Amino acid sequence: MFVQLKNTFTTPLYTTVNDLESWAGIDGRGVHHKKIWSPEAEQLYNVIPRDHWADFELTVMTINSVLLPHRDNDLISTINFYIQPGDYRTVFYQPKLGAEFTQPKVEVSGSEVPLEQQLGYVKAVYQFDDVEEVDSFTADAGQAYLLDVREIHTVIPTGNDTIRKALALRTKKYGYDEVLSMLTQTGNV
């Protein structure tokens, strides 16, 4: 589900390259990813063996509101390096008996289109009443966590700070257990 990396990191110099997926809720609130380039990217990539670097992408993730519990669609796992953790808690859930997910919808040119078809980012969205909390964590700046984003999860603000930023080393190829094994090989867990 998640594990904290044992080493802390310093925020590298980086610049955004382009927009990627954005799961925006009401009034443009939600999650936004931008692909980044960094002359110091190696310090982040070094948490995994070099022969796997090409299978990961590096983005900056910004969250500006509570998110509904969801499963990511295209990503299997991510290593989040928290640079501005804000007052947020990352929560993992299991569905309650009989709970069903809903496909989120957005309106495009007057027609409703499932968000998954628009963005390819969110596979399933649950209402809070349909899930039970399993575990959670609150990150500090300089900490990194491996997350299994195929599990139901969300981010919940716990205070007044409304922005959360993390550099995300994301993969569509390797599952949580495989990335955990990589982190073990490199001595990061």
C-alpha positions as CSV (number, residue, x, y, z in Angstrom):
1,M,0.0,0.0,0.0
2,F,2.8,2.5,1.0
3,V,6.2,2.6,2.6
4,Q,8.4,5.5,3.6
5,L,11.9,5.6,2.2
6,K,14.5,5.6,4.9
7,N,16.6,8.4,3.4
8,T,15.6,12.1,3.1
9,F,16.3,14.3,0.1
10,T,16.8,17.9,-0.8
11,T,14.6,19.5,-3.5
12,P,16.5,19.6,-6.8
13,L,16.5,22.5,-9.2
14,Y,13.8,21.7,-11.8
15,T,11.7,23.3,-14.5
16,T,8.4,22.2,-15.9
17,V,8.3,20.8,-19.5
18,N,4.6,20.4,-20.2
19,D,1.3,19.6,-18.8
20,L,0.2,16.0,-18.3
21,E,-3.0,14.6,-16.7
22,S,-5.0,16.8,-14.5
23,W,-7.8,15.5,-12.3
24,A,-9.6,18.7,-11.5
25,G,-12.7,18.8,-9.4
26,I,-15.1,21.7,-8.9
27,D,-13.7,25.1,-9.9
28,G,-10.4,23.6,-11.1
29,R,-9.5,22.1,-7.8
30,G,-7.9,18.7,-7.5
31,V,-4.6,17.3,-8.8
32,H,-2.3,18.6,-11.5
33,H,0.8,16.9,-13.0
34,K,3.5,18.6,-15.1
35,K,6.4,16.7,-16.6
36,I,9.7,18.2,-15.3
37,W,13.4,18.3,-16.3
38,S,16.1,18.6,-13.7
39,P,19.9,18.8,-14.0
40,E,19.8,17.1,-10.6
41,A,17.2,14.4,-11.5
42,E,19.8,11.7,-10.8
43,Q,19.5,12.1,-7.1
44,L,15.8,11.1,-7.3
45,Y,16.3,8.4,-9.9
46,N,19.1,6.9,-7.8
47,V,16.5,5.3,-5.5
48,I,15.9,2.7,-8.2
49,P,18.5,0.7,-10.2
50,R,19.8,2.5,-13.2
51,D,18.6,-0.1,-15.7
52,H,14.9,0.7,-14.8
53,W,15.2,4.5,-15.1
54,A,13.7,4.6,-18.6
55,D,10.5,3.0,-17.3
56,F,9.7,5.9,-14.9
57,E,8.7,9.5,-15.6
58,L,9.4,12.5,-13.3
59,T,6.6,15.0,-12.7
60,V,5.7,17.7,-10.2
61,M,2.3,17.0,-8.6
62,T,0.3,19.8,-7.1
63,I,-2.9,19.1,-5.0
64,N,-5.1,22.0,-3.9
65,S,-8.2,20.3,-2.4
66,V,-9.6,17.2,-0.9
67,L,-9.9,14.4,-3.4
68,L,-12.5,11.7,-3.5
69,P,-11.2,8.2,-2.8
70,H,-10.0,6.8,-6.2
71,R,-7.8,4.3,-8.0
72,D,-5.4,5.6,-10.7
73,N,-6.0,4.2,-14.2
74,D,-2.7,4.3,-16.0
75,L,-0.1,4.3,-13.2
76,I,0.7,1.3,-11.2
77,S,3.0,2.8,-8.5
78,T,4.7,6.1,-7.7
79,I,7.5,7.3,-5.4
80,N,6.5,10.8,-4.1
81,F,9.3,13.1,-2.9
82,Y,7.4,15.7,-0.8
83,I,8.7,19.2,-1.4
84,Q,5.7,21.1,0.1
85,P,3.6,18.6,1.9
86,G,1.1,21.1,3.3
87,D,-1.4,20.1,5.9
88,Y,-2.5,17.0,4.1
89,R,-3.0,13.3,5.0
90,T,-2.7,10.5,2.4
91,V,-5.3,7.8,3.2
92,F,-5.8,4.3,1.8
93,Y,-9.2,2.6,1.9
94,Q,-11.0,-0.6,1.2
95,P,-14.5,-0.6,-0.3
96,K,-17.4,-1.4,2.1
97,L,-19.4,-4.5,1.3
98,G,-21.6,-3.8,-1.7
99,A,-19.9,-0.5,-2.5
100,E,-19.6,0.4,-6.2
101,F,-17.3,2.9,-7.8
102,T,-18.6,5.6,-10.1
103,Q,-17.0,6.8,-13.3
104,P,-16.4,10.5,-13.0
105,K,-17.8,12.7,-15.8
106,V,-16.9,16.0,-17.3
107,E,-18.7,18.1,-19.7
108,V,-17.1,18.7,-23.1
109,S,-18.9,20.9,-25.7
110,G,-22.2,20.3,-23.9
111,S,-21.9,16.5,-23.7
112,E,-20.9,14.5,-20.6
113,V,-17.8,12.4,-21.2
114,P,-16.3,10.0,-18.7
115,L,-13.2,11.6,-17.1
116,E,-11.3,8.4,-17.8
117,Q,-11.8,8.8,-21.5
118,Q,-10.7,12.5,-21.3
119,L,-7.6,12.0,-19.1
120,G,-6.8,8.3,-18.7
121,Y,-5.8,9.2,-15.1
122,V,-8.6,8.0,-12.7
123,K,-10.0,4.5,-13.0
124,A,-12.6,4.6,-10.2
125,V,-14.0,7.1,-7.8
126,Y,-15.7,6.2,-4.6
127,Q,-17.8,8.3,-2.2
128,F,-16.5,8.6,1.3
129,D,-19.5,6.7,2.7
130,D,-18.6,3.7,0.5
131,V,-15.1,3.1,1.8
132,E,-13.4,2.3,5.1
133,E,-10.0,3.6,6.1
134,V,-7.2,1.1,6.2
135,D,-4.1,3.2,6.8
136,S,-2.7,6.7,6.3
137,F,0.4,8.9,6.6
138,T,1.3,12.6,6.8
139,A,4.5,13.4,5.0
140,D,7.1,16.0,5.9
141,A,9.2,18.0,3.5
142,G,12.2,15.9,2.4
143,Q,10.5,12.6,3.0
144,A,9.7,10.2,0.2
145,Y,7.0,7.4,0.0
146,L,6.3,4.6,-2.4
147,L,2.6,4.3,-3.0
148,D,0.5,1.6,-4.7
149,V,-1.9,3.9,-6.6
150,R,-3.9,0.9,-7.8
151,E,-5.3,0.8,-4.3
152,I,-8.1,3.1,-3.3
153,H,-6.5,6.3,-1.9
154,T,-7.1,10.0,-1.4
155,V,-5.5,13.1,0.0
156,I,-7.3,15.1,2.7
157,P,-6.4,18.6,4.0
158,T,-6.0,18.6,7.7
159,G,-5.3,22.3,8.3
160,N,-5.1,25.7,6.6
161,D,-2.3,25.0,4.1
162,T,-4.1,24.4,0.8
163,I,-1.2,23.4,-1.5
164,R,0.7,20.2,-1.6
165,K,3.6,19.5,-3.9
166,A,5.6,16.5,-4.5
167,L,8.0,15.3,-7.2
168,A,6.7,12.0,-8.4
169,L,8.7,9.2,-10.0
170,R,5.9,7.3,-11.6
171,T,5.7,4.1,-13.6
172,K,3.1,2.3,-15.7
173,K,5.3,-0.8,-15.9
174,Y,6.1,-2.0,-12.4
175,G,3.8,-2.9,-9.6
176,Y,4.2,-1.9,-6.0
177,D,6.1,-5.1,-5.0
178,E,8.5,-4.8,-7.9
179,V,9.3,-1.2,-7.1
180,L,9.7,-2.1,-3.4
181,S,12.2,-4.8,-4.4
182,M,14.1,-2.1,-6.4
183,L,14.2,0.2,-3.4
184,T,15.5,-2.7,-1.3
185,Q,18.2,-3.4,-3.8
186,T,19.4,0.3,-3.6
187,G,19.2,0.4,0.2
188,N,16.3,2.9,0.3
189,V,13.9,0.8,2.4
